[in-house]
């Protein structure tokens, strides 16, 4: 399992569509690799925010994604993530 594969699978993982060995491989990698863990938590928060903002479950506007991404990045840069 290398970083490229982990990053590729992050969305599937977050969708809950990864199962079994694949899932444990990624969890294990995230524990050892902080760059991947960072990007995982970043996407996780992004996805949660998007889900909260679009409760009707329709397509998420790309613009919203961009705005949230910028917001989180800003927050991360300023170090007020609280975790
Ligand atoms: Zn990695």
PDB file of the backbone (N, CA, C, O) and the ligand in Angstrom, with CONECT records:
HET     ZN  A 101       1
ATOM      1  N   UNK A   1       0.853  -1.201   0.000  1.00  0.00           N
ATOM      2  CA  UNK A   1       0.000   0.000   0.000  1.00  0.00           C
ATOM      3  C   UNK A   1       0.886   1.247   0.000  1.00  0.00           C
ATOM      4  O   UNK A   1       1.599   1.502   0.970  1.00  0.00           O
ATOM      5  N   UNK A   2       0.842   2.010  -1.066  1.00  0.00           N
ATOM      6  CA  UNK A   2       1.610   3.250  -1.063  1.00  0.00           C
ATOM      7  C   UNK A   2       0.681   4.464  -0.981  1.00  0.00           C
ATOM      8  O   UNK A   2      -0.543   4.341  -1.036  1.00  0.00           O
ATOM      9  N   UNK A   3       1.299   5.634  -0.847  1.00  0.00           N
ATOM     10  CA  UNK A   3       0.520   6.840  -0.591  1.00  0.00           C
ATOM     11  C   UNK A   3      -0.463   7.159  -1.728  1.00  0.00           C
ATOM     12  O   UNK A   3      -1.588   7.588  -1.474  1.00  0.00           O
ATOM     13  N   UNK A   4      -0.034   6.947  -2.978  1.00  0.00           N
ATOM     14  CA  UNK A   4      -0.916   7.243  -4.104  1.00  0.00           C
ATOM     15  C   UNK A   4      -2.205   6.427  -4.025  1.00  0.00           C
ATOM     16  O   UNK A   4      -3.300   6.940  -4.254  1.00  0.00           O
ATOM     17  N   UNK A   5      -2.050   5.151  -3.698  1.00  0.00           N
ATOM     18  CA  UNK A   5      -3.223   4.282  -3.618  1.00  0.00           C
ATOM     19  C   UNK A   5      -4.131   4.708  -2.477  1.00  0.00           C
ATOM     20  O   UNK A   5      -5.356   4.691  -2.601  1.00  0.00           O
ATOM     21  N   UNK A   6      -3.521   5.087  -1.370  1.00  0.00           N
ATOM     22  CA  UNK A   6      -4.316   5.514  -0.218  1.00  0.00           C
ATOM     23  C   UNK A   6      -5.126   6.754  -0.568  1.00  0.00           C
ATOM     24  O   UNK A   6      -6.321   6.827  -0.283  1.00  0.00           O
ATOM     25  N   UNK A   7      -4.465   7.728  -1.187  1.00  0.00           N
ATOM     26  CA  UNK A   7      -5.157   8.958  -1.552  1.00  0.00           C
ATOM     27  C   UNK A   7      -6.297   8.667  -2.522  1.00  0.00           C
ATOM     28  O   UNK A   7      -7.372   9.260  -2.428  1.00  0.00           O
ATOM     29  N   UNK A   8      -6.050   7.746  -3.457  1.00  0.00           N
ATOM     30  CA  UNK A   8      -7.099   7.373  -4.409  1.00  0.00           C
ATOM     31  C   UNK A   8      -8.312   6.739  -3.728  1.00  0.00           C
ATOM     32  O   UNK A   8      -9.449   6.895  -4.172  1.00  0.00           O
ATOM     33  N   UNK A   9      -8.038   6.025  -2.645  1.00  0.00           N
ATOM     34  CA  UNK A   9      -9.116   5.278  -1.993  1.00  0.00           C
ATOM     35  C   UNK A   9      -9.813   6.063  -0.893  1.00  0.00           C
ATOM     36  O   UNK A   9     -10.803   5.604  -0.324  1.00  0.00           O
ATOM     37  N   UNK A  10      -9.289   7.256  -0.595  1.00  0.00           N
ATOM     38  CA  UNK A  10      -9.830   8.015   0.522  1.00  0.00           C
ATOM     39  C   UNK A  10     -11.325   8.301   0.353  1.00  0.00           C
ATOM     40  O   UNK A  10     -12.097   8.194   1.306  1.00  0.00           O
ATOM     41  N   UNK A  11     -11.719   8.661  -0.854  1.00  0.00           N
ATOM     42  CA  UNK A  11     -13.131   8.987  -1.083  1.00  0.00           C
ATOM     43  C   UNK A  11     -14.013   7.749  -0.925  1.00  0.00           C
ATOM     44  O   UNK A  11     -15.092   7.806  -0.336  1.00  0.00           O
ATOM     45  N   UNK A  12     -13.531   6.637  -1.462  1.00  0.00           N
ATOM     46  CA  UNK A  12     -14.279   5.390  -1.323  1.00  0.00           C
ATOM     47  C   UNK A  12     -14.395   5.006   0.143  1.00  0.00           C
ATOM     48  O   UNK A  12     -15.443   4.561   0.612  1.00  0.00           O
ATOM     49  N   UNK A  13     -13.295   5.189   0.846  1.00  0.00           N
ATOM     50  CA  UNK A  13     -13.264   4.903   2.278  1.00  0.00           C
ATOM     51  C   UNK A  13     -14.299   5.751   3.011  1.00  0.00           C
ATOM     52  O   UNK A  13     -15.065   5.247   3.833  1.00  0.00           O
ATOM     53  N   UNK A  14     -14.308   7.034   2.703  1.00  0.00           N
ATOM     54  CA  UNK A  14     -15.223   7.953   3.372  1.00  0.00           C
ATOM     55  C   UNK A  14     -16.678   7.671   3.010  1.00  0.00           C
ATOM     56  O   UNK A  14     -17.584   7.932   3.801  1.00  0.00           O
ATOM     57  N   UNK A  15     -16.893   7.142   1.824  1.00  0.00           N
ATOM     58  CA  UNK A  15     -18.250   6.781   1.417  1.00  0.00           C
ATOM     59  C   UNK A  15     -18.728   5.516   2.115  1.00  0.00           C
ATOM     60  O   UNK A  15     -19.896   5.139   2.015  1.00  0.00           O
ATOM     61  N   UNK A  16     -17.815   4.870   2.817  1.00  0.00           N
ATOM     62  CA  UNK A  16     -18.164   3.634   3.501  1.00  0.00           C
ATOM     63  C   UNK A  16     -18.257   2.451   2.562  1.00  0.00           C
ATOM     64  O   UNK A  16     -18.855   1.429   2.895  1.00  0.00           O
ATOM     65  N   UNK A  17     -17.662   2.591   1.381  1.00  0.00           N
ATOM     66  CA  UNK A  17     -17.764   1.526   0.390  1.00  0.00           C
ATOM     67  C   UNK A  17     -16.558   0.593   0.376  1.00  0.00           C
ATOM     68  O   UNK A  17     -16.518  -0.377  -0.380  1.00  0.00           O
ATOM     69  N   UNK A  18     -15.578   0.899   1.221  1.00  0.00           N
ATOM     70  CA  UNK A  18     -14.429   0.008   1.317  1.00  0.00           C
ATOM     71  C   UNK A  18     -14.680  -1.008   2.420  1.00  0.00           C
ATOM     72  O   UNK A  18     -15.187  -0.669   3.489  1.00  0.00           O
ATOM     73  N   UNK A  19     -14.323  -2.240   2.152  1.00  0.00           N
ATOM     74  CA  UNK A  19     -14.563  -3.270   3.158  1.00  0.00           C
ATOM     75  C   UNK A  19     -13.324  -4.110   3.399  1.00  0.00           C
ATOM     76  O   UNK A  19     -12.377  -4.092   2.613  1.00  0.00           O
ATOM     77  N   UNK A  20     -13.348  -4.832   4.477  1.00  0.00           N
ATOM     78  CA  UNK A  20     -12.365  -5.865   4.773  1.00  0.00           C
ATOM     79  C   UNK A  20     -10.927  -5.420   4.751  1.00  0.00           C
ATOM     80  O   UNK A  20     -10.554  -4.415   5.355  1.00  0.00           O
ATOM     81  N   UNK A  21     -10.120  -6.196   4.035  1.00  0.00           N
ATOM     82  CA  UNK A  21      -8.672  -6.027   4.024  1.00  0.00           C
ATOM     83  C   UNK A  21      -8.280  -4.632   3.548  1.00  0.00           C
ATOM     84  O   UNK A  21      -7.417  -3.977   4.133  1.00  0.00           O
ATOM     85  N   UNK A  22      -8.930  -4.194   2.477  1.00  0.00           N
ATOM     86  CA  UNK A  22      -8.604  -2.901   1.884  1.00  0.00           C
ATOM     87  C   UNK A  22      -8.748  -1.783   2.920  1.00  0.00           C
ATOM     88  O   UNK A  22      -7.897  -0.901   3.039  1.00  0.00           O
ATOM     89  N   UNK A  23      -9.849  -1.852   3.660  1.00  0.00           N
ATOM     90  CA  UNK A  23     -10.138  -0.855   4.676  1.00  0.00           C
ATOM     91  C   UNK A  23      -9.074  -0.874   5.780  1.00  0.00           C
ATOM     92  O   UNK A  23      -8.589   0.178   6.195  1.00  0.00           O
ATOM     93  N   UNK A  24      -8.718  -2.060   6.246  1.00  0.00           N
ATOM     94  CA  UNK A  24      -7.708  -2.148   7.298  1.00  0.00           C
ATOM     95  C   UNK A  24      -6.355  -1.689   6.803  1.00  0.00           C
ATOM     96  O   UNK A  24      -5.583  -1.089   7.551  1.00  0.00           O
ATOM     97  N   UNK A  25      -6.060  -1.974   5.520  1.00  0.00           N
ATOM     98  CA  UNK A  25      -4.784  -1.527   4.960  1.00  0.00           C
ATOM     99  C   UNK A  25      -4.697  -0.008   5.007  1.00  0.00           C
ATOM    100  O   UNK A  25      -3.654   0.554   5.342  1.00  0.00           O
ATOM    101  N   UNK A  26      -5.788   0.641   4.673  1.00  0.00           N
ATOM    102  CA  UNK A  26      -5.787   2.098   4.652  1.00  0.00           C
ATOM    103  C   UNK A  26      -5.724   2.655   6.074  1.00  0.00           C
ATOM    104  O   UNK A  26      -4.973   3.591   6.348  1.00  0.00           O
ATOM    105  N   UNK A  27      -6.508   2.081   6.964  1.00  0.00           N
ATOM    106  CA  UNK A  27      -6.464   2.527   8.356  1.00  0.00           C
ATOM    107  C   UNK A  27      -5.046   2.405   8.905  1.00  0.00           C
ATOM    108  O   UNK A  27      -4.553   3.290   9.604  1.00  0.00           O
ATOM    109  N   UNK A  28      -4.408   1.293   8.574  1.00  0.00           N
ATOM    110  CA  UNK A  28      -3.048   1.044   9.041  1.00  0.00           C
ATOM    111  C   UNK A  28      -2.081   2.066   8.450  1.00  0.00           C
ATOM    112  O   UNK A  28      -1.225   2.601   9.156  1.00  0.00           O
ATOM    113  N   UNK A  29      -2.218   2.328   7.181  1.00  0.00           N
ATOM    114  CA  UNK A  29      -1.348   3.298   6.523  1.00  0.00           C
ATOM    115  C   UNK A  29      -1.535   4.691   7.135  1.00  0.00           C
ATOM    116  O   UNK A  29      -0.563   5.409   7.372  1.00  0.00           O
ATOM    117  N   UNK A  30      -2.781   5.057   7.384  1.00  0.00           N
ATOM    118  CA  UNK A  30      -3.062   6.386   7.938  1.00  0.00           C
ATOM    119  C   UNK A  30      -2.436   6.553   9.323  1.00  0.00           C
ATOM    120  O   UNK A  30      -2.071   7.657   9.728  1.00  0.00           O
ATOM    121  N   UNK A  31      -2.321   5.440  10.031  1.00  0.00           N
ATOM    122  CA  UNK A  31      -1.737   5.507  11.364  1.00  0.00           C
ATOM    123  C   UNK A  31      -0.238   5.788  11.297  1.00  0.00           C
ATOM    124  O   UNK A  31       0.329   6.426  12.185  1.00  0.00           O
ATOM    125  N   UNK A  32       0.402   5.292  10.213  1.00  0.00           N
ATOM    126  CA  UNK A  32       1.856   5.419  10.111  1.00  0.00           C
ATOM    127  C   UNK A  32       2.292   6.645   9.321  1.00  0.00           C
ATOM    128  O   UNK A  32       3.405   7.141   9.497  1.00  0.00           O
ATOM    129  N   UNK A  33       1.406   7.135   8.445  1.00  0.00           N
ATOM    130  CA  UNK A  33       1.820   8.136   7.479  1.00  0.00           C
ATOM    131  C   UNK A  33       1.066   9.440   7.733  1.00  0.00           C
ATOM    132  O   UNK A  33      -0.117   9.546   7.411  1.00  0.00           O
ATOM    133  N   UNK A  34       1.740  10.420   8.302  1.00  0.00           N
ATOM    134  CA  UNK A  34       1.009  11.630   8.673  1.00  0.00           C
ATOM    135  C   UNK A  34       0.549  12.478   7.483  1.00  0.00           C
ATOM    136  O   UNK A  34      -0.518  13.086   7.571  1.00  0.00           O
ATOM    137  N   UNK A  35       1.300  12.551   6.374  1.00  0.00           N
ATOM    138  CA  UNK A  35       0.750  13.298   5.224  1.00  0.00           C
ATOM    139  C   UNK A  35      -0.578  12.717   4.748  1.00  0.00           C
ATOM    140  O   UNK A  35      -1.504  13.469   4.446  1.00  0.00           O
ATOM    141  N   UNK A  36      -0.685  11.392   4.678  1.00  0.00           N
ATOM    142  CA  UNK A  36      -1.930  10.764   4.256  1.00  0.00           C
ATOM    143  C   UNK A  36      -3.014  10.973   5.310  1.00  0.00           C
ATOM    144  O   UNK A  36      -4.172  11.221   4.973  1.00  0.00           O
ATOM    145  N   UNK A  37      -2.642  10.875   6.575  1.00  0.00           N
ATOM    146  CA  UNK A  37      -3.618  11.093   7.645  1.00  0.00           C
ATOM    147  C   UNK A  37      -4.156  12.519   7.572  1.00  0.00           C
ATOM    148  O   UNK A  37      -5.353  12.744   7.751  1.00  0.00           O
ATOM    149  N   UNK A  38      -3.280  13.473   7.313  1.00  0.00           N
ATOM    150  CA  UNK A  38      -3.710  14.865   7.195  1.00  0.00           C
ATOM    151  C   UNK A  38      -4.720  15.030   6.061  1.00  0.00           C
ATOM    152  O   UNK A  38      -5.772  15.644   6.238  1.00  0.00           O
ATOM    153  N   UNK A  39      -4.390  14.478   4.904  1.00  0.00           N
ATOM    154  CA  UNK A  39      -5.290  14.667   3.768  1.00  0.00           C
ATOM    155  C   UNK A  39      -6.581  13.893   3.986  1.00  0.00           C
ATOM    156  O   UNK A  39      -7.644  14.311   3.526  1.00  0.00           O
ATOM    157  N   UNK A  40      -6.493  12.762   4.686  1.00  0.00           N
ATOM    158  CA  UNK A  40      -7.696  12.006   5.009  1.00  0.00           C
ATOM    159  C   UNK A  40      -8.625  12.839   5.897  1.00  0.00           C
ATOM    160  O   UNK A  40      -9.821  12.948   5.627  1.00  0.00           O
ATOM    161  N   UNK A  41      -8.065  13.423   6.951  1.00  0.00           N
ATOM    162  CA  UNK A  41      -8.901  14.210   7.863  1.00  0.00           C
ATOM    163  C   UNK A  41      -9.449  15.447   7.177  1.00  0.00           C
ATOM    164  O   UNK A  41     -10.558  15.901   7.460  1.00  0.00           O
ATOM    165  N   UNK A  42      -8.643  15.982   6.266  1.00  0.00           N
ATOM    166  CA  UNK A  42      -9.101  17.136   5.495  1.00  0.00           C
ATOM    167  C   UNK A  42     -10.337  16.771   4.670  1.00  0.00           C
ATOM    168  O   UNK A  42     -11.352  17.466   4.724  1.00  0.00           O
ATOM    169  N   UNK A  43     -10.248  15.691   3.916  1.00  0.00           N
ATOM    170  CA  UNK A  43     -11.367  15.265   3.075  1.00  0.00           C
ATOM    171  C   UNK A  43     -12.564  14.841   3.923  1.00  0.00           C
ATOM    172  O   UNK A  43     -13.716  15.045   3.541  1.00  0.00           O
ATOM    173  N   UNK A  44     -12.271  14.247   5.082  1.00  0.00           N
ATOM    174  CA  UNK A  44     -13.338  13.812   5.973  1.00  0.00           C
ATOM    175  C   UNK A  44     -14.163  15.010   6.435  1.00  0.00           C
ATOM    176  O   UNK A  44     -15.393  14.974   6.423  1.00  0.00           O
ATOM    177  N   UNK A  45     -13.471  16.065   6.842  1.00  0.00           N
ATOM    178  CA  UNK A  45     -14.173  17.255   7.316  1.00  0.00           C
ATOM    179  C   UNK A  45     -14.933  17.923   6.181  1.00  0.00           C
ATOM    180  O   UNK A  45     -16.057  18.396   6.354  1.00  0.00           O
ATOM    181  N   UNK A  46     -14.296  17.951   5.022  1.00  0.00           N
ATOM    182  CA  UNK A  46     -14.939  18.535   3.849  1.00  0.00           C
ATOM    183  C   UNK A  46     -16.240  17.806   3.540  1.00  0.00           C
ATOM    184  O   UNK A  46     -17.277  18.421   3.293  1.00  0.00           O
ATOM    185  N   UNK A  47     -16.158  16.486   3.560  1.00  0.00           N
ATOM    186  CA  UNK A  47     -17.330  15.692   3.234  1.00  0.00           C
ATOM    187  C   UNK A  47     -18.455  15.890   4.259  1.00  0.00           C
ATOM    188  O   UNK A  47     -19.629  15.973   3.897  1.00  0.00           O
ATOM    189  N   UNK A  48     -18.082  15.964   5.531  1.00  0.00           N
ATOM    190  CA  UNK A  48     -19.081  16.177   6.575  1.00  0.00           C
ATOM    191  C   UNK A  48     -19.762  17.524   6.398  1.00  0.00           C
ATOM    192  O   UNK A  48     -20.981  17.638   6.526  1.00  0.00           O
ATOM    193  N   UNK A  49     -18.960  18.544   6.102  1.00  0.00           N
ATOM    194  CA  UNK A  49     -19.515  19.880   5.905  1.00  0.00           C
ATOM    195  C   UNK A  49     -20.470  19.901   4.722  1.00  0.00           C
ATOM    196  O   UNK A  49     -21.554  20.482   4.786  1.00  0.00           O
ATOM    197  N   UNK A  50     -20.048  19.256   3.643  1.00  0.00           N
ATOM    198  CA  UNK A  50     -20.877  19.244   2.439  1.00  0.00           C
ATOM    199  C   UNK A  50     -22.190  18.510   2.705  1.00  0.00           C
ATOM    200  O   UNK A  50     -23.256  18.953   2.278  1.00  0.00           O
ATOM    201  N   UNK A  51     -22.101  17.385   3.414  1.00  0.00           N
ATOM    202  CA  UNK A  51     -23.309  16.626   3.720  1.00  0.00           C
ATOM    203  C   UNK A  51     -24.256  17.436   4.583  1.00  0.00           C
ATOM    204  O   UNK A  51     -25.472  17.388   4.400  1.00  0.00           O
ATOM    205  N   UNK A  52     -23.691  18.183   5.527  1.00  0.00           N
ATOM    206  CA  UNK A  52     -24.506  18.996   6.420  1.00  0.00           C
ATOM    207  C   UNK A  52     -25.175  20.132   5.642  1.00  0.00           C
ATOM    208  O   UNK A  52     -26.317  20.502   5.918  1.00  0.00           O
ATOM    209  N   UNK A  53     -24.437  20.681   4.659  1.00  0.00           N
ATOM    210  CA  UNK A  53     -24.965  21.822   3.914  1.00  0.00           C
ATOM    211  C   UNK A  53     -26.010  21.404   2.896  1.00  0.00           C
ATOM    212  O   UNK A  53     -26.880  22.199   2.540  1.00  0.00           O
ATOM    213  N   UNK A  54     -25.936  20.170   2.423  1.00  0.00           N
ATOM    214  CA  UNK A  54     -26.852  19.721   1.382  1.00  0.00           C
ATOM    215  C   UNK A  54     -27.676  18.559   1.899  1.00  0.00           C
ATOM    216  O   UNK A  54     -27.441  17.405   1.539  1.00  0.00           O
ATOM    217  N   UNK A  55     -28.648  18.874   2.751  1.00  0.00           N
ATOM    218  CA  UNK A  55     -29.405  17.804   3.393  1.00  0.00           C
ATOM    219  C   UNK A  55     -30.354  17.118   2.419  1.00  0.00           C
ATOM    220  O   UNK A  55     -30.826  16.014   2.691  1.00  0.00           O
ATOM    221  N   UNK A  56     -30.636  17.752   1.299  1.00  0.00           N
ATOM    222  CA  UNK A  56     -31.560  17.123   0.359  1.00  0.00           C
ATOM    223  C   UNK A  56     -30.898  16.001  -0.441  1.00  0.00           C
ATOM    224  O   UNK A  56     -31.562  15.284  -1.191  1.00  0.00           O
ATOM    225  N   UNK A  57     -29.576  15.859  -0.271  1.00  0.00           N
ATOM    226  CA  UNK A  57     -28.879  14.744  -0.893  1.00  0.00           C
ATOM    227  C   UNK A  57     -28.700  14.873  -2.390  1.00  0.00           C
ATOM    228  O   UNK A  57     -28.288  13.919  -3.051  1.00  0.00           O
ATOM    229  N   UNK A  58     -29.005  16.045  -2.937  1.00  0.00           N
ATOM    230  CA  UNK A  58     -28.797  16.233  -4.371  1.00  0.00           C
ATOM    231  C   UNK A  58     -27.330  16.480  -4.677  1.00  0.00           C
ATOM    232  O   UNK A  58     -26.480  16.459  -3.787  1.00  0.00           O
ATOM    233  N   UNK A  59     -27.056  16.708  -5.918  1.00  0.00           N
ATOM    234  CA  UNK A  59     -25.707  16.991  -6.345  1.00  0.00           C
ATOM    235  C   UNK A  59     -25.140  18.202  -5.603  1.00  0.00           C
ATOM    236  O   UNK A  59     -25.818  19.214  -5.424  1.00  0.00           O
ATOM    237  N   UNK A  60     -23.897  18.075  -5.181  1.00  0.00           N
ATOM    238  CA  UNK A  60     -23.258  19.194  -4.503  1.00  0.00           C
ATOM    239  C   UNK A  60     -22.629  20.111  -5.548  1.00  0.00           C
ATOM    240  O   UNK A  60     -21.837  19.662  -6.377  1.00  0.00           O
ATOM    241  N   UNK A  61     -22.982  21.398  -5.507  1.00  0.00           N
ATOM    242  CA  UNK A  61     -22.383  22.321  -6.481  1.00  0.00           C
ATOM    243  C   UNK A  61     -20.870  22.401  -6.290  1.00  0.00           C
ATOM    244  O   UNK A  61     -20.375  22.467  -5.165  1.00  0.00           O
ATOM    245  N   UNK A  62     -20.153  22.394  -7.395  1.00  0.00           N
ATOM    246  CA  UNK A  62     -18.695  22.462  -7.326  1.00  0.00           C
ATOM    247  C   UNK A  62     -18.239  23.717  -6.607  1.00  0.00           C
ATOM    248  O   UNK A  62     -17.200  23.738  -5.947  1.00  0.00           O
ATOM    249  N   UNK A  63     -19.038  24.759  -6.749  1.00  0.00           N
ATOM    250  CA  UNK A  63     -18.698  26.035  -6.124  1.00  0.00           C
ATOM    251  C   UNK A  63     -18.680  25.908  -4.599  1.00  0.00           C
ATOM    252  O   UNK A  63     -17.816  26.465  -3.922  1.00  0.00           O
ATOM    253  N   UNK A  64     -19.646  25.167  -4.084  1.00  0.00           N
ATOM    254  CA  UNK A  64     -19.713  24.945  -2.645  1.00  0.00           C
ATOM    255  C   UNK A  64     -18.493  24.180  -2.158  1.00  0.00           C
ATOM    256  O   UNK A  64     -17.902  24.510  -1.130  1.00  0.00           O
ATOM    257  N   UNK A  65     -18.129  23.153  -2.914  1.00  0.00           N
ATOM    258  CA  UNK A  65     -16.944  22.377  -2.590  1.00  0.00           C
ATOM    259  C   UNK A  65     -15.714  23.282  -2.501  1.00  0.00           C
ATOM    260  O   UNK A  65     -14.926  23.201  -1.559  1.00  0.00           O
ATOM    261  N   UNK A  66     -15.574  24.145  -3.511  1.00  0.00           N
ATOM    262  CA  UNK A  66     -14.420  25.037  -3.544  1.00  0.00           C
ATOM    263  C   UNK A  66     -14.401  25.977  -2.354  1.00  0.00           C
ATOM    264  O   UNK A  66     -13.357  26.207  -1.744  1.00  0.00           O
ATOM    265  N   UNK A  67     -15.576  26.522  -2.028  1.00  0.00           N
ATOM    266  CA  UNK A  67     -15.646  27.465  -0.912  1.00  0.00           C
ATOM    267  C   UNK A  67     -15.296  26.788   0.402  1.00  0.00           C
ATOM    268  O   UNK A  67     -14.543  27.335   1.208  1.00  0.00           O
ATOM    269  N   UNK A  68     -15.838  25.606   0.614  1.00  0.00           N
ATOM    270  CA  UNK A  68     -15.558  24.880   1.851  1.00  0.00           C
ATOM    271  C   UNK A  68     -14.086  24.491   1.928  1.00  0.00           C
ATOM    272  O   UNK A  68     -13.452  24.599   2.978  1.00  0.00           O
ATOM    273  N   UNK A  69     -13.558  24.038   0.796  1.00  0.00           N
ATOM    274  CA  UNK A  69     -12.155  23.655   0.745  1.00  0.00           C
ATOM    275  C   UNK A  69     -11.264  24.831   1.160  1.00  0.00           C
ATOM    276  O   UNK A  69     -10.328  24.677   1.946  1.00  0.00           O
ATOM    277  N   UNK A  70     -11.580  26.004   0.612  1.00  0.00           N
ATOM    278  CA  UNK A  70     -10.802  27.199   0.934  1.00  0.00           C
ATOM    279  C   UNK A  70     -10.925  27.529   2.415  1.00  0.00           C
ATOM    280  O   UNK A  70      -9.946  27.888   3.069  1.00  0.00           O
ATOM    281  N   UNK A  71     -12.146  27.401   2.934  1.00  0.00           N
ATOM    282  CA  UNK A  71     -12.375  27.686   4.351  1.00  0.00           C
ATOM    283  C   UNK A  71     -11.543  26.780   5.255  1.00  0.00           C
ATOM    284  O   UNK A  71     -10.882  27.236   6.189  1.00  0.00           O
ATOM    285  N   UNK A  72     -11.594  25.493   4.952  1.00  0.00           N
ATOM    286  CA  UNK A  72     -10.875  24.541   5.792  1.00  0.00           C
ATOM    287  C   UNK A  72      -9.373  24.755   5.681  1.00  0.00           C
ATOM    288  O   UNK A  72      -8.648  24.678   6.673  1.00  0.00           O
ATOM    289  N   UNK A  73      -8.916  25.024   4.467  1.00  0.00           N
ATOM    290  CA  UNK A  73      -7.495  25.250   4.279  1.00  0.00           C
ATOM    291  C   UNK A  73      -7.020  26.447   5.091  1.00  0.00           C
ATOM    292  O   UNK A  73      -5.957  26.422   5.713  1.00  0.00           O
ATOM    293  N   UNK A  74      -7.833  27.489   5.068  1.00  0.00           N
ATOM    294  CA  UNK A  74      -7.530  28.691   5.823  1.00  0.00           C
ATOM    295  C   UNK A  74      -7.429  28.358   7.309  1.00  0.00           C
ATOM    296  O   UNK A  74      -6.486  28.758   7.992  1.00  0.00           O
ATOM    297  N   UNK A  75      -8.405  27.632   7.779  1.00  0.00           N
ATOM    298  CA  UNK A  75      -8.460  27.254   9.181  1.00  0.00           C
ATOM    299  C   UNK A  75      -7.250  26.426   9.571  1.00  0.00           C
ATOM    300  O   UNK A  75      -6.650  26.627  10.627  1.00  0.00           O
ATOM    301  N   UNK A  76      -6.901  25.484   8.690  1.00  0.00           N
ATOM    302  CA  UNK A  76      -5.762  24.621   8.954  1.00  0.00           C
ATOM    303  C   UNK A  76      -4.464  25.427   8.998  1.00  0.00           C
ATOM    304  O   UNK A  76      -3.605  25.194   9.849  1.00  0.00           O
ATOM    305  N   UNK A  77      -4.332  26.370   8.078  1.00  0.00           N
ATOM    306  CA  UNK A  77      -3.141  27.194   8.031  1.00  0.00           C
ATOM    307  C   UNK A  77      -3.002  28.042   9.283  1.00  0.00           C
ATOM    308  O   UNK A  77      -1.901  28.251   9.792  1.00  0.00           O
ATOM    309  N   UNK A  78      -4.137  28.526   9.771  1.00  0.00           N
ATOM    310  CA  UNK A  78      -4.097  29.374  10.949  1.00  0.00           C
ATOM    311  C   UNK A  78      -4.020  28.592  12.245  1.00  0.00           C
ATOM    312  O   UNK A  78      -3.885  29.171  13.323  1.00  0.00           O
ATOM    313  N   UNK A  79      -4.106  27.274  12.135  1.00  0.00           N
ATOM    314  CA  UNK A  79      -3.908  26.433  13.304  1.00  0.00           C
ATOM    315  C   UNK A  79      -5.009  26.505  14.331  1.00  0.00           C
ATOM    316  O   UNK A  79      -4.736  26.425  15.529  1.00  0.00           O
ATOM    317  N   UNK A  80      -6.257  26.655  13.897  1.00  0.00           N
ATOM    318  CA  UNK A  80      -7.346  26.665  14.863  1.00  0.00           C
ATOM    319  C   UNK A  80      -8.273  25.475  14.633  1.00  0.00           C
ATOM    320  O   UNK A  80      -9.487  25.569  14.815  1.00  0.00           O
ATOM    321  N   UNK A  81      -7.688  24.377  14.236  1.00  0.00           N
ATOM    322  CA  UNK A  81      -8.499  23.198  13.960  1.00  0.00           C
ATOM    323  C   UNK A  81      -9.063  22.602  15.242  1.00  0.00           C
ATOM    324  O   UNK A  81     -10.092  21.926  15.215  1.00  0.00           O
ATOM    325  N   UNK A  82      -8.386  22.852  16.374  1.00  0.00           N
ATOM    326  CA  UNK A  82      -8.880  22.393  17.645  1.00  0.00           C
ATOM    327  C   UNK A  82      -8.648  20.916  17.931  1.00  0.00           C
ATOM    328  O   UNK A  82      -9.150  20.380  18.919  1.00  0.00           O
ATOM    329  N   UNK A  83      -7.889  20.265  17.067  1.00  0.00           N
ATOM    330  CA  UNK A  83      -7.615  18.855  17.328  1.00  0.00           C
ATOM    331  C   UNK A  83      -6.148  18.579  17.523  1.00  0.00           C
ATOM    332  O   UNK A  83      -5.760  17.433  17.752  1.00  0.00           O
TER     333      UNK A  83
HETATM  334 ZN    ZN A 101       0.979   7.810   2.956  1.00  0.00          ZN
END
